Each structure stands twice: as C-alpha cells, then as structure tokens.
Amino acid sequence: MTQTVLILGATGRFGRNAKVAFRNAGWSVRAFDRKTQDLRQSAEGVDVIVNAWNPPYPDWARLVSKLHQQVVSVASDTGATVMIPGNVYVFGERTPGPWSGATPHMAQNPLGRIRVEMEEAYRKSTVRTIVLRAGDFIDTCASGNWFDQILIKHLSRGQLIYPGQPDIPHAWAYLPDLTRAAVALAEIRDSVPRFCDVPYPGYTLTGADLAQSLSRVLGHEIRVKQMNWWPLYMARPFWRLAPHLIEMRYLWDLPHSLDGTFFDHLIDGFEQTELDEAIRSAIPESNQPRSHPNVAVGA
C-alpha cells in the first residue's frame, strides 16, 4: 500500500528536496500551504509529517514554538510520525565533538535555546519523532544558504569566500543525500525509538577541502579568501538578520563533525554522493567549465 507524506515548508531547501526524494521512493506526497490550507485537514490519513517549516531567524522567537505546537497536536491525534530536519545549534559553542545523539544540548545563545526547547517539546510528547540532524546544506540550486550566497559568490574571480579559519573542520550535508536518508528512516519508523535523534555524518570539510574540490571540478585553482565580518557588524542597527548571523558565527570557528555511528547502524550501506559530484551540482551553470563542441570525447 502506498504511504503518504505531508511536507510542511515544501518550497524551502529541505522541503523541496524531500518532495523529490519521497516521490522517487514511491510515496504519495502532499505539499502543505500554510497560507491557504488547514493543517489538521491536510494531515488526515498521512503516515509521516515532514516538518521543514523554518521561519527567518528574526521570527524564530515568535513563531517556532507556535508552529511546532500545532504539529505536535495534529500528530498526537492522527498518529503520524513527525520527521524534523535538525541542526547543530543545540550543542552550543562549548560542547566538544564529534556530536552524537547522546551529546548534551548545552546551547545558551537565543537561536540555540529555541531549537533545544522545540526538540524537548517533541521528546516530552507522545508523538513518534525522528530528528535527522545535519550541518550546513549544499543544495542543487541557489537557495539562499551559506554555500551559494557567500562561499561561491566570487568563483569567477577564483575565490572561495570562507567565513572562518580555512583549516577548521565544518559539517556539511548534500540535500539530495540527506532527504534520501529521510525517506529511508521514514520507512523504518516503527522500528526505531519513539523519539529518535539521528545525526547524519555528511561531509566534514575545511575551507581548504572545499577549495580543493572546487579546483578539481572547475579545472583551475580556487583560492580561499576569508570573509570580512565587519559589514555585518555595521549592519546590525538596520538589518534584522545581521545580529542572528553574528550570533551563529562561532560555528565557523569551532571544529565540529557529526558522529554517524547510529545512522550507519540504522541504515546499513547508505551511499553518499561523491563530494566533487555534489559540489558540481551546486555550482551555477555560468561558472561551469564549458566543453568545446569540436572536440570528440572518448573517441
């Protein structure tokens, strides 16, 4: 029998990729429109709710708890499993890694505390919940994330603009892989703990690693240039987003990775996309190397 998933935030980064992954796996997919649809009606008969709602940072304090309370209420009544794309904010800047499902959630900053409290609401509920936790996203198109908005903004100049020290490891996840993993977990949801915290290992990369991959993909050297944070500090009085970006700056200076032991135990043999292939798909066509039509390849 075909299984049904309801995706909240279906036009966002995770939600858009999740629609593709679930459809490719044979699921019936419903995309929820918060402006025009009723959540309780939309969730009738669904097996899994993917809660990929992610308001802008300045609205987290006002909206995150309220939105997730609605989901907890509906899932409690329908019996649907809730899947949440988790992040690494919950650990805080003083928690040593690598981070696993057993790592304490010690964040003290505002955005980190909001995520801690949101996850605790699911943990304390009766809702079957899977948190698929990952680092920063690598997407297949420009979607307003760190990778496409900052890091590869000046590829045409041969530069990777990096927000931290280029030798510090940082956690990344390629969204088509991450959402394939979400499908795999959804399909074994009844055999995992009622509240299941699953770190996704993804790629652990330094800025230098990313520059090397970009150099291989593009066929010419990409140099690392450190990002200048001062414009963000200057913008704080009049740009609502700036204080929150600065608040999370520590993640670029804190070496971190996600422990994939539990993930590998649950999903044996999961194959991740090769890094260079993922990077290639995330680069705009205008930056891709051009082939010459008169040159025969493989002749």
C-alpha positions in Angstrom: 0.0 0.0 0.0 1.3 3.4 -0.9 2.4 5.5 2.0 1.7 9.2 2.3 3.9 12.1 3.5 2.8 15.6 4.2 5.6 18.1 3.8 5.5 21.4 5.7 7.8 24.0 4.2 7.7 22.3 0.8 9.1 25.2 -1.1 12.1 25.6 1.2 15.5 23.9 0.9 14.9 20.7 2.7 11.2 20.5 1.8 11.8 20.9 -1.9 14.4 18.1 -2.0 12.2 16.0 0.3 9.4 16.1 -2.3 11.7 14.7 -4.9 13.1 12.0 -2.6 9.8 10.7 -1.4 8.2 10.7 -4.9 11.2 8.8 -6.2 10.7 6.2 -3.5 7.1 5.7 -4.5 5.4 7.7 -1.7 2.3 9.8 -2.2 3.4 13.4 -1.5 1.3 16.2 -0.2 2.7 19.7 0.0 1.1 21.9 2.7 0.4 25.6 2.1 0.2 27.4 5.5 -1.5 30.4 4.0 -4.4 28.6 2.4 -4.8 25.2 4.0 -5.8 23.8 7.3 -3.1 21.6 8.9 -5.5 19.2 10.6 -7.4 18.5 7.4 -4.3 18.2 5.3 -2.8 15.7 7.8 -5.8 13.3 7.7 -4.6 9.8 6.6 -0.9 10.7 6.3 1.8 8.4 7.6 4.6 10.9 8.1 4.7 14.7 8.5 8.0 16.2 7.4 8.2 19.4 9.5 10.5 21.5 7.4 9.0 24.8 8.4 11.8 27.3 9.0 10.9 30.9 9.5 13.6 33.6 9.0 15.9 34.0 12.1 14.3 37.2 13.3 10.9 35.4 13.5 12.1 32.3 15.4 11.3 33.6 18.9 7.8 34.5 17.8 6.9 31.6 15.5 9.0 28.4 16.0 7.3 27.2 19.3 3.8 28.1 18.0 4.3 26.2 14.7 5.7 23.1 16.3 3.0 23.0 18.9 0.4 22.8 16.1 2.3 19.9 14.6 2.6 18.1 17.9 -1.2 18.5 18.4 -2.1 17.2 15.0 0.4 14.3 15.1 -0.9 13.3 18.5 -4.4 13.0 17.2 -3.6 11.3 13.8 -0.8 9.0 14.9 1.5 10.3 12.2 5.3 10.2 12.7 7.0 13.6 12.6 10.3 14.0 10.9 12.3 17.1 11.6 15.4 18.3 9.8 17.5 19.1 12.9 20.6 21.3 13.0 23.7 21.6 15.2 22.6 24.7 17.0 21.5 22.7 20.1 25.1 21.8 21.1 26.4 25.3 21.7 29.9 26.7 21.4 31.3 24.9 24.5 30.4 21.3 23.7 33.2 19.2 22.4 32.6 17.0 19.4 32.1 14.9 17.5 28.4 15.4 18.2 26.1 12.3 18.5 22.6 11.7 19.7 23.9 11.3 23.2 25.7 14.7 23.2 24.1 17.1 25.7 22.3 20.1 24.3 24.2 22.9 26.0 23.4 25.9 23.8 23.0 29.2 25.7 22.5 31.6 22.8 19.0 32.6 21.8 18.7 30.6 18.5 20.2 27.6 20.1 17.9 27.7 23.0 14.8 28.0 20.7 15.9 24.8 19.0 16.6 23.0 22.3 13.2 23.9 23.6 11.5 22.9 20.4 13.1 19.5 20.3 12.3 19.0 24.0 8.6 19.6 23.3 8.6 16.6 20.9 10.7 14.5 23.3 8.1 15.1 26.1 5.2 14.4 23.9 3.7 11.0 22.8 4.4 11.8 19.1 6.8 9.4 17.2 9.5 11.8 16.2 12.7 11.4 14.1 15.2 14.3 14.2 17.6 13.9 11.2 20.4 16.2 12.3 22.8 17.7 9.8 25.3 20.5 9.3 25.1 23.3 6.6 23.4 22.5 3.4 24.8 22.0 -0.1 21.9 22.4 -2.5 21.4 21.7 -6.2 20.4 25.3 -6.9 20.8 28.8 -5.4 18.6 28.7 -2.3 19.9 31.4 -0.1 22.2 29.3 2.0 25.8 30.0 3.1 27.3 27.9 0.3 25.6 29.8 -2.6 25.2 33.2 -1.0 28.7 33.6 0.4 31.2 30.8 -0.3 30.9 30.5 -4.1 29.8 34.1 -4.8 33.2 35.0 -6.3 34.1 31.8 -8.1 34.6 33.8 -11.3 37.4 35.6 -9.5 38.9 32.3 -8.5 38.0 32.8 -4.9 36.1 30.8 -2.2 34.9 33.3 0.4 35.1 31.5 3.7 33.5 32.8 7.0 36.1 31.1 9.3 39.6 29.8 9.5 40.2 27.7 6.4 41.7 24.8 8.4 38.8 24.2 10.8 36.5 21.2 10.1 32.9 22.0 9.5 29.8 19.7 9.0 28.0 19.8 5.6 25.2 17.8 4.1 24.2 17.4 0.4 20.5 17.9 0.4 19.6 15.1 -2.2 21.5 12.6 0.1 20.0 14.0 3.3 16.5 13.7 2.0 17.1 10.2 0.7 18.2 9.4 4.2 14.9 10.9 5.5 13.0 8.5 3.3 15.0 5.6 4.5 14.3 6.5 8.1 10.6 7.1 7.4 10.4 3.6 6.0 11.7 2.0 9.2 10.0 4.5 11.6 8.1 1.8 13.6 11.4 0.0 14.5 13.3 3.0 15.9 12.9 4.7 19.4 9.8 6.8 19.8 12.0 9.9 19.9 14.9 9.2 17.6 17.8 11.6 17.3 19.8 10.6 14.2 23.0 12.6 13.4 23.7 12.5 9.6 27.5 12.4 9.1 27.6 14.0 5.7 30.9 15.6 4.8 33.3 17.0 7.3 35.3 19.6 5.4 37.7 22.5 6.0 37.6 25.6 3.8 40.8 24.3 2.2 39.0 21.0 1.4 36.2 22.9 -0.3 38.6 25.0 -2.3 40.4 21.8 -3.5 37.1 20.2 -4.6 36.1 23.3 -6.4 39.5 23.5 -8.1 39.1 19.9 -9.3 35.6 20.5 -10.6 36.3 23.7 -12.3 39.7 22.8 -13.7 41.5 25.8 -12.3 42.8 26.9 -8.9 40.3 28.3 -6.4 41.9 30.2 -3.5 40.5 30.7 -0.1 39.8 34.3 1.0 38.4 34.9 4.5 35.1 36.7 4.7 35.1 40.1 6.2 32.5 40.2 9.0 32.7 43.9 9.7 29.9 44.8 7.2 27.6 42.5 9.2 28.5 44.2 12.5 27.9 47.6 10.9 24.5 46.5 9.6 23.1 45.4 12.9 21.2 48.6 13.7 19.2 48.4 10.4 19.2 44.8 9.1 17.2 42.4 11.3 19.1 39.4 10.1 22.6 40.6 10.9 22.6 40.1 14.7 21.5 36.4 14.2 24.2 35.7 11.6 26.7 37.1 14.0 25.3 35.1 16.9 26.0 31.9 14.9 29.5 32.9 13.8 31.0 30.6 16.3 30.2 27.6 14.1 32.8 28.7 11.6 35.4 28.9 14.3 34.5 25.8 16.2 35.8 22.5 14.8 32.9 20.1 14.6 31.6 17.0 13.0 28.6 14.6 13.3 29.1 11.1 14.6 27.4 8.8 12.0 27.6 5.6 14.1 23.9 5.4 14.9 23.0 6.4 11.3 25.1 3.6 9.9 23.5 1.2 12.3 20.0 2.2 11.2 20.7 2.4 7.5 23.4 -0.1 6.6 25.1 0.5 3.3 23.8 4.1 2.6 25.9 5.5 -0.2 26.7 9.2 -0.1 27.3 11.2 -3.3 31.0 11.8 -4.1 32.0 15.2 -2.9 33.1 16.5 -6.3 29.8 15.4 -7.8 27.8 17.2 -5.1 29.9 20.4 -5.5 29.5 20.3 -9.3 25.7 20.2 -9.0 25.7 23.1 -6.6 27.7 25.4 -8.9 25.7 27.7 -11.2 26.0 26.9 -14.9 27.7 30.3 -15.5 30.7 29.0 -13.5 30.8 25.5 -15.0 33.7 24.7 -17.4 32.5 24.8 -21.0 33.2 21.9 -23.3 34.3 22.6 -26.9 31.8 21.2 -29.4 34.5 20.3 -32.0 36.5 18.1 -29.5 35.5 14.4 -29.5 35.4 12.9 -26.1 36.3 9.2 -25.7 36.9 8.7 -29.4 
